[in-house]
Amino acid sequence: MFAILDKSKSLLLLPAAIIAVGVQSKQELPGLIVGIIIFLLLLYVFRDEPKPTAKQPNALVSPISGYVSAITVDGSNSRIDIDQRLTDVHIHYNPGECYIKSAQWFDGQTYFGTGGDNIEKSAYYEYQCMGKIPFVVRSHPALAGRFESNITKFTTVDQLENIGYTEFGGRVSITVPSINVITVKPGDKVIGGKTPIVSLE
């Protein structure tokens, strides 16, 4: 059905535990039903997907699946905010071929997916890239989840490279020079690794 993300397989112990408790308390049928429902839900939420293969050298593509929540222009930089729901595929892709200048985790508050001041104070993972244009990708995992990253700084990463995943969704922000044309608008649905969001032409 779905190829569950490797690092989330331990969560499948939860439905097994519920079934075991049901057996111990002589409530086998309710425990079995609840366990199966949770098992199927976990398979769906943490599903994998085939890696996109069609590179777009003249664009930055969306790093995640979700929808564009805001676009902010601040002087020489523009920021695209993309919200990833619990039901979206949680894999992150590198938007464009680049050299990783820096990559690190910043501690902060738990992000509850409400935006506003909470997002500004929440924990996040950020990496800076030098490619056709410089860009910064910042990931705010929701609900105390972490961003599990495959990135190593001072290396070159291809466009569409699987760079990690968030456990429970969250928000990803991409900051680019304002001179570049943004090809999406707030409310647009985007697909990770496929939807172009910034033109490099």
N, CA, C and O of each residue as an XYZ file, in Angstrom:
804
protein
N       0.836     -1.207      0.000
C       0.000      0.000      0.000
C       0.868      1.253      0.000
O       0.918      1.988     -0.986
N       1.561      1.488      1.135
C       2.462      2.624      1.230
C       3.789      2.144      1.807
O       3.827      1.202      2.598
N       4.871      2.797      1.407
C       6.182      2.486      1.984
C       6.420      3.462      3.126
O       6.777      4.615      2.887
N       6.228      3.016      4.365
C       6.330      3.927      5.500
C       7.774      4.398      5.647
O       8.713      3.631      5.432
N       7.940      5.668      6.016
C       9.263      6.239      6.172
C      10.064      5.444      7.203
O       9.557      5.100      8.271
N      11.321      5.160      6.864
C      12.148      4.276      7.683
C      12.178      4.670      9.156
O      12.002      3.820     10.030
N      12.403      5.964      9.439
C      12.595      6.383     10.824
C      11.285      6.464     11.604
O      11.301      6.753     12.800
N      10.150      6.214     10.946
C       8.864      6.256     11.639
C       8.299      4.859     11.887
O       7.196      4.722     12.415
N       9.047      3.824     11.509
C       8.529      2.463     11.654
C       8.273      2.091     13.106
O       7.409      1.263     13.392
N       9.022      2.700     14.028
C       8.827      2.364     15.446
C       7.437      2.752     15.931
O       6.951      2.194     16.914
N       6.784      3.708     15.250
C       5.442      4.114     15.648
C       4.429      2.997     15.457
O       3.355      3.018     16.057
N       4.769      2.021     14.619
C       3.853      0.907     14.398
C       3.732      0.027     15.642
O       2.859     -0.837     15.709
N       4.605      0.245     16.624
C       4.487     -0.497     17.880
C       3.251     -0.064     18.656
O       2.741     -0.823     19.481
N       2.760      1.164     18.397
C       1.599      1.668     19.123
C       0.350      0.820     18.898
O      -0.264      0.391     19.875
N      -0.057      0.555     17.638
C      -1.240     -0.304     17.470
C      -1.025     -1.712     18.007
O      -1.964     -2.342     18.493
N       0.215     -2.211     17.922
C       0.499     -3.543     18.464
C       0.290     -3.551     19.978
O      -0.222     -4.520     20.538
N       0.692     -2.459     20.633
C       0.515     -2.354     22.085
C      -0.967     -2.290     22.451
O      -1.395     -2.893     23.435
N      -1.747     -1.555     21.655
C      -3.189     -1.449     21.928
C      -3.862     -2.808     21.797
O      -4.707     -3.169     22.616
N      -3.487     -3.561     20.768
C      -4.053     -4.907     20.587
C      -3.669     -5.808     21.757
O      -4.490     -6.586     22.244
N      -2.416     -5.701     22.206
C      -1.950     -6.524     23.321
C      -2.715     -6.195     24.600
O      -3.073     -7.097     25.358
N      -2.969     -4.902     24.846
C      -3.730     -4.489     26.031
C      -5.147     -5.036     25.947
O      -5.707     -5.481     26.949
N      -5.734     -5.002     24.732
C      -7.081     -5.540     24.537
C      -7.148     -7.018     24.861
O      -8.115     -7.485     25.463
N      -6.121     -7.757     24.460
C      -6.075     -9.194     24.734
C      -5.952     -9.443     26.233
O      -6.619    -10.317     26.788
N      -5.085     -8.659     26.882
C      -4.872     -8.824     28.322
C      -6.137     -8.524     29.119
O      -6.413     -9.170     30.130
N      -6.909     -7.532     28.652
C      -8.118     -7.136     29.391
C      -9.367     -7.856     28.889
O     -10.493     -7.510     29.247
N      -9.138     -8.868     28.051
C     -10.232     -9.665     27.486
C     -11.198     -8.818     26.650
O     -12.399     -9.080     26.598
N     -10.638     -7.802     26.003
C     -11.401     -6.961     25.073
C     -10.745     -7.061     23.695
O     -10.379     -6.058     23.083
N     -10.607     -8.317     23.225
C      -9.839     -8.550     22.001
C     -10.406     -7.814     20.793
O      -9.654     -7.186     20.048
N     -11.724     -7.880     20.586
C     -12.311     -7.284     19.385
C     -12.171     -5.765     19.358
O     -11.715     -5.225     18.349
N     -12.548     -5.043     20.438
C     -12.338     -3.584     20.423
C     -10.868     -3.209     20.260
O     -10.531     -2.281     19.524
N      -9.992     -3.946     20.960
C      -8.563     -3.655     20.844
C      -8.057     -3.887     19.434
O      -7.244     -3.117     18.924
N      -8.547     -4.967     18.795
C      -8.136     -5.271     17.427
C      -8.611     -4.194     16.459
O      -7.863     -3.757     15.585
N      -9.867     -3.770     16.626
C     -10.426     -2.741     15.724
C      -9.663     -1.432     15.860
O      -9.264     -0.833     14.861
N      -9.459     -0.986     17.106
C      -8.730      0.269     17.338
C      -7.296      0.153     16.829
O      -6.779      1.084     16.210
N      -6.655     -0.979     17.085
C      -5.280     -1.178     16.629
C      -5.150     -1.123     15.120
O      -4.215     -0.520     14.595
N      -6.097     -1.759     14.410
C      -6.053     -1.752     12.944
C      -6.267     -0.346     12.399
O      -5.596      0.065     11.452
N      -7.219      0.405     13.005
C      -7.487      1.780     12.553
C      -6.238      2.642     12.713
O      -5.866      3.382     11.802
N      -5.589      2.543     13.883
C      -4.380      3.342     14.120
C      -3.255      2.896     13.192
O      -2.500      3.725     12.685
N      -3.143      1.591     12.970
C      -2.125      1.063     12.055
C      -2.288      1.644     10.654
O      -1.309      2.083     10.050
N      -3.517      1.651     10.128
C      -3.773      2.185      8.787
C      -3.540      3.691      8.744
O      -3.030      4.219      7.756
N      -3.919      4.382      9.827
C      -3.703      5.828      9.889
C      -2.214      6.162      9.852
O      -1.795      7.079      9.145
N      -1.415      5.411     10.619
C       0.028      5.654     10.629
C       0.651      5.363      9.268
O       1.537      6.091      8.820
N       0.191      4.305      8.612
C       0.707      3.998      7.271
C       0.439      5.147      6.310
O       1.282      5.473      5.474
N      -0.732      5.758      6.429
C      -1.087      6.858      5.526
C      -0.315      8.135      5.866
O       0.245      8.780      4.980
N      -0.288      8.494      7.148
C       0.361      9.751      7.549
C       1.848      9.722      7.234
O       2.404     10.730      6.798
N       2.508      8.572      7.450
C       3.953      8.489      7.246
C       4.310      7.770      5.944
O       5.352      7.121      5.847
N       3.442      7.892      4.960
C       3.683      7.238      3.678
C       4.866      7.871      2.950
O       5.184      9.044      3.146
N       5.499      7.076      2.117
C       6.588      7.537      1.261
C       5.989      7.791     -0.121
O       4.794      7.580     -0.327
N       6.805      8.238     -1.058
C       6.360      8.422     -2.433
C       7.554      8.267     -3.354
O       8.691      8.457     -2.921
N       7.324      7.923     -4.623
C       8.444      7.824     -5.561
C       9.157      9.174     -5.690
O       8.510     10.220     -5.747
N      10.465      9.145     -5.736
C      11.230     10.379     -5.851
C      10.973     11.042     -7.200
O      11.039     10.377     -8.234
N      10.676     12.365     -7.207
C      10.527     13.070     -8.491
C      11.820     12.977     -9.289
O      12.908     13.000     -8.714
N      11.706     12.873    -10.609
C      12.897     12.703    -11.452
C      13.073     13.812    -12.484
O      14.150     13.948    -13.064
N      12.026     14.609    -12.722
C      12.099     15.651    -13.755
C      12.678     16.931    -13.171
O      11.960     17.731    -12.571
N      13.981     17.117    -13.350
C      14.626     18.323    -12.822
C      14.192     19.556    -13.614
O      13.871     19.469    -14.799
N      14.190     20.706    -12.934
C      13.805     21.978    -13.544
C      14.932     22.984    -13.290
O      14.870     23.753    -12.331
N      15.961     22.981    -14.146
C      17.156     23.804    -13.893
C      16.891     25.309    -13.898
O      17.692     26.075    -13.363
N      15.778     25.742    -14.496
C      15.480     27.179    -14.550
C      14.475     27.611    -13.492
O      13.845     28.662    -13.615
N      14.329     26.793    -12.453
C      13.380     27.123    -11.390
C      13.799     26.486    -10.078
O      14.521     25.489    -10.055
N      13.334     27.079     -8.985
C      13.363     26.406     -7.692
C      12.002     25.745     -7.525
O      10.972     26.368     -7.781
N      11.992     24.501     -7.101
C      10.728     23.797     -6.914
C      10.369     23.791     -5.433
O      11.222     24.014     -4.574
N       9.104     23.536     -5.149
C       8.665     23.492     -3.760
C       9.368     22.357     -3.031
O       9.419     21.240     -3.546
N       9.913     22.616     -1.841
C      10.590     21.547     -1.108
C       9.631     20.567     -0.458
O      10.034     19.459     -0.106
N       8.362     20.951     -0.290
C       7.391     20.092      0.371
C       6.049     20.162     -0.353
O       5.810     21.050     -1.171
N       5.187     19.209     -0.033
C       3.803     19.265     -0.485
C       2.974     19.996      0.566
O       3.172     19.802      1.765
N       2.048     20.833      0.113
C       1.221     21.612      1.020
C       0.558     22.741      0.264
O       0.159     22.571     -0.888
N       0.437     23.891      0.899
C      -0.128     25.056      0.224
C       0.616     26.318      0.657
O       1.125     26.407      1.774
N       0.666     27.282     -0.245
C       1.359     28.546      0.023
C       0.497     29.371      0.976
O      -0.633     29.732      0.647
N       1.034     29.666      2.153
C       0.264     30.417      3.147
C       0.536     31.915      3.092
O      -0.334     32.712      3.441
N       1.744     32.313      2.653
C       2.063     33.750      2.603
C       3.290     33.982      1.740
O       4.153     33.114      1.609
N       3.349     35.168      1.156
C       4.538     35.644      0.445
C       4.844     37.032      0.983
O       3.997     37.924      0.945
N       6.059     37.207      1.482
C       6.441     38.468      2.115
C       7.669     39.047      1.421
O       8.671     38.356      1.233
N       7.583     40.318      1.042
C       8.719     41.021      0.442
C       9.276     41.980      1.480
O       8.560     42.839      1.995
N      10.562     41.828      1.783
C      11.216     42.671      2.783
C      12.514     43.200      2.202
O      13.568     42.578      2.329
N      12.423     44.359      1.562
C      13.610     44.953      0.952
C      14.142     44.120     -0.194
O      13.452     43.928     -1.195
N      15.359     43.624     -0.060
C      16.015     42.894     -1.146
C      15.677     41.409     -1.155
O      16.132     40.679     -2.036
N      14.885     40.950     -0.186
C      14.556     39.525     -0.099
C      13.050     39.279     -0.128
O      12.259     40.106      0.327
N      12.675     38.132     -0.668
C      11.275     37.684     -0.653
C      11.218     36.320      0.030
O      12.098     35.478     -0.153
N      10.163     36.121      0.820
C      10.009     34.853      1.538
C       8.694     34.196      1.170
O       7.640     34.831      1.191
N       8.767     32.916      0.833
C       7.579     32.121      0.520
C       7.350     31.155      1.676
O       8.228     30.353      1.998
N       6.187     31.224      2.298
C       5.836     30.304      3.386
C       4.909     29.221      2.849
O       3.896     29.516      2.215
N       5.263     27.976      3.107
C       4.453     26.833      2.668
C       4.088     25.997      3.886
O       4.966     25.561      4.631
N       2.794     25.773      4.088
C       2.326     24.980      5.217
C       2.100     23.537      4.794
O       1.486     23.257      3.764
N       2.606     22.643      5.605
C       2.484     21.209      5.347
C       1.572     20.612      6.414
O       1.882     20.664      7.604
N       0.453     20.047      5.984
C      -0.503     19.468      6.922
C      -0.099     18.053      7.305
O       0.769     17.444      6.680
N      -0.743     17.548      8.340
C      -0.451     16.194      8.809
C      -0.702     15.165      7.719
O      -0.039     14.128      7.678
N      -1.661     15.444      6.832
C      -2.029     14.481      5.793
C      -1.172     14.590      4.531
O      -1.287     13.750      3.638
N      -0.312     15.616      4.441
C       0.581     15.738      3.289
C       1.772     14.788      3.447
O       2.137     14.411      4.560
N       2.367     14.412      2.319
C       3.602     13.613      2.380
C       4.671     14.456      3.073
O       4.838     15.629      2.738
N       5.396     13.878      4.034
C       6.270     14.651      4.908
C       7.707     14.771      4.408
O       8.551     15.343      5.098
N       7.993     14.250      3.243
C       9.357     14.301      2.709
C       9.705     15.716      2.252
O       8.859     16.433      1.718
N      10.974     16.112      2.472
C      11.480     17.398      2.007
C      12.475     17.160      0.864
O      13.309     16.257      0.928
N      12.369     17.987     -0.180
C      13.283     17.905     -1.321
C      14.076     19.198     -1.428
O      13.597     20.268     -1.050
N      15.290     19.088     -1.947
C      16.082     20.297     -2.162
C      15.517     21.053     -3.373
O      15.365     20.464     -4.443
N      15.200     22.364     -3.219
C      14.537     23.118     -4.302
C      15.369     23.297     -5.566
O      14.817     23.372     -6.664
N      16.696     23.368     -5.423
C      17.551     23.582     -6.587
C      18.977     23.167     -6.295
O      19.411     23.199     -5.143
N      19.712     22.778     -7.327
C      21.101     22.366     -7.128
C      21.882     23.501     -6.482
O      21.790     24.651     -6.912
N      22.647     23.179     -5.453
C      23.358     24.249     -4.747
C      24.469     23.681     -3.875
O      24.569     22.476     -3.648
N      25.289     24.593     -3.402
C      26.346     24.284     -2.447
C      25.836     24.677     -1.060
O      25.438     25.823     -0.849
N      25.847     23.740     -0.122
C      25.340     24.003      1.224
C      26.367     24.810      2.007
O      27.434     24.311      2.365
N      26.021     26.063      2.263
C      26.937     26.962      2.978
C      26.873     26.738      4.490
O      27.898     26.768      5.171
N      25.670     26.515      5.006
C      25.518     26.252      6.439
C      24.243     25.466      6.661
O      23.321     25.522      5.847
N      24.189     24.729      7.770
C      23.006     23.943      8.105
C      23.025     23.688      9.602
O      24.004     23.164     10.133
N      21.936     24.062     10.291
C      21.909     23.836     11.726
C      20.490     23.914     12.292
O      19.583     24.468     11.672
N      20.326     23.344     13.484
C      19.066     23.340     14.214
C      19.080     24.464     15.240
O      20.086     24.674     15.919
N      17.963     25.192     15.360
C      17.823     26.265     16.330
C      16.686     25.899     17.294
O      15.557     25.661     16.864
N      16.988     25.856     18.590
C      15.972     25.515     19.582
C      14.996     26.670     19.788
O      15.333     27.836     19.582
N      13.787     26.317     20.197
C      12.759     27.319     20.456
C      11.502     26.658     20.970
O      11.532     25.520     21.438
N      10.383     27.382     20.879
C       9.112     26.868     21.361
C       8.536     25.837     20.395
O       8.987     25.704     19.257
N       7.533     25.116     20.876
C       6.807     24.175     20.019
C       5.905     24.961     19.067
O       5.200     25.879     19.488
N       5.930     24.600     17.796
C       5.064     25.234     16.798
C       3.778     24.422     16.677
O       3.813     23.215     16.441
N       2.643     25.102     16.841
C       1.355     24.411     16.818
C       0.603     24.579     15.497
O      -0.569     24.217     15.400
N       1.276     25.131     14.478
C       0.643     25.252     13.173
C      -0.308     26.425     13.060
O      -1.181     26.438     12.193
N      -0.143     27.425     13.941
C      -1.056     28.574     13.932
C      -0.443     29.828     13.333
O      -1.132     30.839     13.190
N       0.848     29.787     12.977
C       1.488     30.962     12.401
C       1.648     32.065     13.436
O       1.755     31.791     14.631
N       1.663     33.317     12.975
C       1.750     34.460     13.874
C       3.037     34.482     14.680
O       4.087     34.039     14.215
N       2.939     35.012     15.910
C       4.120     35.142     16.760
C       4.720     33.789     17.110
O       5.932     33.669     17.289
N       3.878     32.776     17.209
C       4.367     31.454     17.596
C       5.404     30.922     16.620
O       6.385     30.303     17.032
N       5.195     31.157     15.330
C       6.129     30.659     14.320
C       7.485     31.359     14.437
O       8.524     30.749     14.188
N       7.471     32.636     14.816
C       8.717     33.389     14.914
C       9.579     32.923     16.088
O      10.798     33.094     16.071
N       8.952     32.341     17.097
C       9.682     31.925     18.296
C       9.904     30.420     18.359
O      10.507     29.918     19.307
N       9.414     29.699     17.348
C       9.468     28.243     17.405
C      10.816     27.697     16.954
O      11.600     28.389     16.304
N      11.069     26.444     17.310
C      12.300     25.776     16.900
C      12.281     25.557     15.385
O      11.217     25.372     14.795
N      13.456     25.579     14.759
C      13.503     25.374     13.317
C      14.867     24.850     12.879
O      15.867     24.967     13.587
N      14.863     24.269     11.685
C      16.085     23.821     11.030
C      16.291     24.708      9.803
O      15.356     24.948      9.040
N      17.506     25.188      9.621
C      17.765     26.117      8.515
C      19.032     25.725      7.775
O      20.040     25.362      8.383
N      18.964     25.804      6.439
C      20.196     25.659      5.669
C      20.262     26.726      4.579
O      19.250     27.113      3.995
N      21.483     27.187      4.326
C      21.732     28.242      3.346
C      22.446     27.656      2.143
O      23.380     26.864      2.277
N      21.983     28.064      0.951
C      22.492     27.495     -0.293
C      23.054     28.564     -1.214
O      22.573     29.697     -1.254
N      24.070     28.180     -1.941
C      24.611     29.010     -3.022
C      24.485     28.215     -4.316
O      25.170     27.209     -4.499
N      23.611     28.663     -5.212
C      23.420     27.997     -6.488
C      23.339     29.047     -7.583
O      24.128     29.992     -7.600
N      22.384     28.887     -8.505
C      22.174     29.938     -9.506
C      21.835     31.247     -8.811
O      22.216     32.328     -9.259
N      21.102     31.122     -7.695
C      20.851     32.256     -6.811
C      21.059     31.763     -5.379
O      20.944     30.567     -5.115
N      21.363     32.678     -4.452
C      21.428     32.242     -3.054
C      20.013     32.078     -2.512
O      19.129     32.872     -2.835
N      19.793     31.062     -1.698
C      18.484     30.921     -1.060
C      18.641     30.241      0.293
O      19.609     29.522      0.542
N      17.667     30.489      1.154
C      17.666     29.934      2.500
C      16.368     29.160      2.694
O      15.289     29.660      2.377
N      16.473     27.938      3.216
C      15.300     27.118      3.510
C      15.233     26.919      5.027
O      16.196     26.477      5.655
N      14.078     27.253      5.597
C      13.870     27.106      7.042
C      12.650     26.233      7.283
O      11.580     26.489      6.729
N      12.805     25.198      8.113
C      11.720     24.270      8.407
C      11.326     24.359      9.872
O      12.157     24.174     10.760
N      10.031     24.648     10.121
C       9.472     24.688     11.476
C       8.607     23.436     11.681
O       7.446     23.443     11.272
N       9.118     22.373     12.290
C       8.293     21.178     12.518
C       7.186     21.483     13.524
O       7.402     22.223     14.484
N       6.003     20.915     13.306
C       4.866     21.143     14.194
C       4.800     20.099     15.301
O       5.327     18.994     15.172
N       4.143     20.476     16.390
C       3.798     19.552     17.474
C       5.013     18.862     18.082
O       4.994     17.656     18.328
N       6.057     19.627     18.319
C       7.277     19.135     18.973
C       8.016     18.083     18.150
O       8.891     17.388     18.666
N       7.663     17.969     16.867
C       8.413     17.064     16.001
C       9.757     17.665     15.634
O       9.994     18.850     15.869
N      10.622     16.872     15.070
C      11.925     17.379     14.624
C      12.044     17.206     13.118
O      11.353     16.392     12.506
N      12.933     17.990     12.547
C      13.255     17.825     11.143
C      14.461     16.902     11.060
O      15.565     17.268     11.461
N      14.240     15.709     10.538
C      15.325     14.736     10.393
C      16.036     15.015      9.074
O      15.473     14.792      8.003
N      17.268     15.502      9.151
C      17.959     15.990      7.958
C      19.052     15.054      7.473
O      19.741     14.411      8.265
N      19.197     14.989      6.144
C      20.298     14.252      5.519
C      21.386     15.195      5.025
O      22.322     14.762      4.352
N      21.274     16.474      5.350
C      22.164     17.490      4.786
C      23.514     17.513      5.504
O      23.584     17.392      6.727
N      24.561     17.669      4.734
C      25.901     17.904      5.270
C      26.421     19.208      4.677
O      26.469     19.365      3.457
N      26.811     20.144      5.541
C      27.285     21.432      5.015
C      28.616     21.273      4.288
O      29.365     20.319      4.498
N      28.873     22.242      3.433
C      30.063     22.280      2.575
C      30.046     21.158      1.540
O      31.097     20.673      1.120
N      28.847     20.754      1.134
C      28.703     19.773      0.063
C      27.732     20.314     -0.977
O      26.974     21.245     -0.707
N      27.761     19.724     -2.165
C      26.829     20.106     -3.227
C      25.663     19.125     -3.232
O      25.860     17.911     -3.191
N      24.449     19.663     -3.284
C      23.240     18.844     -3.257
C      22.451     19.078     -4.538
O      22.222     20.222     -4.931
N      22.039     18.007     -5.180
C      21.269     18.108     -6.411
C      19.848     18.595     -6.139
O      19.317     18.432     -5.040
N      19.249     19.190     -7.157
C      17.826     19.487     -7.089
C      17.063     18.162     -6.982
O      17.433     17.169     -7.609
N      16.005     18.162     -6.187
C      15.122     17.007     -5.945
C      15.723     15.986     -4.994
O      15.112     14.950     -4.731
N      16.919     16.267     -4.473
C      17.509     15.338     -3.509
C      16.622     15.274     -2.263
O      16.188     16.306     -1.751
N      16.358     14.061     -1.781
C      15.606     13.896     -0.544
C      16.497     14.340      0.610
O      17.505     13.696      0.904
N      16.123     15.449      1.269
C      16.998     16.002      2.300
C      16.494     15.735      3.716
O      17.142     16.135      4.684
N      15.351     15.067      3.852
C      14.862     14.757      5.183
C      13.345     14.748      5.244
O      12.672     14.708      4.214
N      12.812     14.785      6.454
C      11.359     14.799      6.613
C      10.981     15.352      7.975
O      11.790     15.351      8.902
N       9.740     15.827      8.091
C       9.184     16.242      9.371
C       8.164     15.199      9.810
O       7.471     14.609      8.982
N       8.079     14.978     11.113
C       7.208     13.916     11.630
C       5.725     14.270     11.536
O       4.907     13.424     11.175
N       5.377     15.518     11.858
C       3.965     15.879     11.945
C       3.608     17.098     11.096
O       2.671     17.826     11.424
N       4.342     17.327     10.016
C       4.076     18.502      9.194
C       4.667     19.746      9.823
O       5.504     19.654     10.721
N       4.237     20.915      9.357
C       4.760     22.174      9.873
C       4.782     23.224      8.784
O       3.921     23.236      7.905
N       5.769     24.108      8.842
C       5.894     25.166      7.842
C       7.323     25.226      7.330
O       8.275     25.085      8.097
N       7.465     25.437      6.028
C       8.771     25.650      5.413
C       8.764     27.017      4.751
O       7.832     27.360      4.024
N       9.811     27.799      5.008
C       9.967     29.116      4.400
C      11.190     29.116      3.503
O      12.240     28.593      3.877
N      11.057     29.699      2.321
C      12.173     29.821      1.387
C      12.396     31.300      1.123
O      11.483     32.001      0.688
N      13.597     31.773      1.382
C      13.937     33.178      1.164
C      14.863     33.286     -0.038
O      15.882     32.601     -0.119
N      14.490     34.164     -0.978
C      15.253     34.354     -2.211
C      15.404     35.845     -2.474
O      14.666     36.642     -1.896
N      16.349     36.248     -3.339
C      16.442     37.667     -3.710
C      15.149     38.153     -4.371
O      14.553     37.447     -5.183
N      14.731     39.355     -4.015
C      13.463     39.888     -4.527
C      13.462     40.069     -6.036
O      12.398     40.151     -6.650
N      14.634     40.132     -6.637
C      14.712     40.321     -8.088
C      14.155     39.126     -8.849
O      13.748     39.263    -10.003
N      14.133     37.947     -8.213
C      13.630     36.738     -8.872
C      12.109     36.680     -8.841
O      11.483     37.077     -7.859
N      11.521     36.181     -9.928
C      10.068     36.126    -10.059
C       9.515     34.908     -9.317
O       9.925     33.774     -9.563
N       8.580     35.168     -8.408
C       7.883     34.093     -7.692
C       6.698     33.656     -8.539
O       5.910     34.491     -8.984
N       6.567     32.367     -8.762
C       5.566     31.855     -9.709
C       4.345     31.234     -9.025
O       3.524     30.592     -9.679
N       4.228     31.427     -7.712
C       3.044     30.953     -6.988
C       2.443     32.123     -6.224
O       3.053     33.189     -6.127
N       1.252     31.923     -5.683
C       0.581     32.958     -4.884
C      -0.052     32.302     -3.661
O      -0.254     31.088     -3.647
N      -0.368     33.092     -2.636
C      -0.995     32.513     -1.444
C      -2.264     31.737     -1.790
O      -3.101     32.194     -2.570
N      -2.384     30.565     -1.196
C      -3.531     29.700     -1.447
C      -3.257     28.602     -2.443
O      -4.015     27.634     -2.516
N      -2.168     28.730     -3.229
C      -1.847     27.705     -4.228
C      -1.409     26.406     -3.547
O      -0.667     26.428     -2.565
N      -1.874     25.291     -4.076
C      -1.407     23.978     -3.627
C      -0.121     23.649     -4.370
O      -0.031     23.868     -5.578
N       0.862     23.133     -3.670
C       2.143     22.793     -4.287
C       2.480     21.337     -3.979
O       2.044     20.782     -2.970
N       3.254     20.738     -4.858
C       3.682     19.348     -4.708
C       5.200     19.333     -4.551
O       5.923     19.882     -5.382
N       5.667     18.714     -3.503
C       7.104     18.679     -3.229
C       7.913     18.089     -4.367
O       7.604     17.001     -4.853
N       8.952     18.804     -4.799
C       9.824     18.322     -5.853
C       9.279     18.498     -7.250
O       9.942     18.119     -8.216
N       8.071     19.072     -7.393
C       7.466     19.178     -8.715
C       6.996     20.593     -9.065
O       7.233     21.058    -10.180
N       6.349     21.268     -8.150
C       5.778     22.584     -8.459
C       6.849     23.669     -8.446
O       7.480     23.883     -7.410
N       7.079     24.372     -9.578
C       8.038     25.475     -9.580
C       7.491     26.651     -8.770
O       6.326     27.020     -8.920
N       8.322     27.236     -7.919
C       7.871     28.353     -7.098
C       8.654     29.644     -7.350
O       8.168     30.734     -7.047
N       9.870     29.522     -7.905
C      10.683     30.692     -8.224
C      11.355     30.481     -9.573
O      11.971     29.443     -9.812
N      11.233     31.473    -10.455
C      11.893     31.389    -11.757
C      13.345     31.840    -11.625
O      13.637     32.815    -10.933
N      14.259     31.121    -12.295
C      15.677     31.485    -12.294
C      16.097     32.097    -13.619
O      17.278     32.370    -13.830
N      15.143     32.313    -14.510
C      15.458     32.861    -15.832
C      15.497     34.387    -15.788
O      15.748     35.028    -16.809
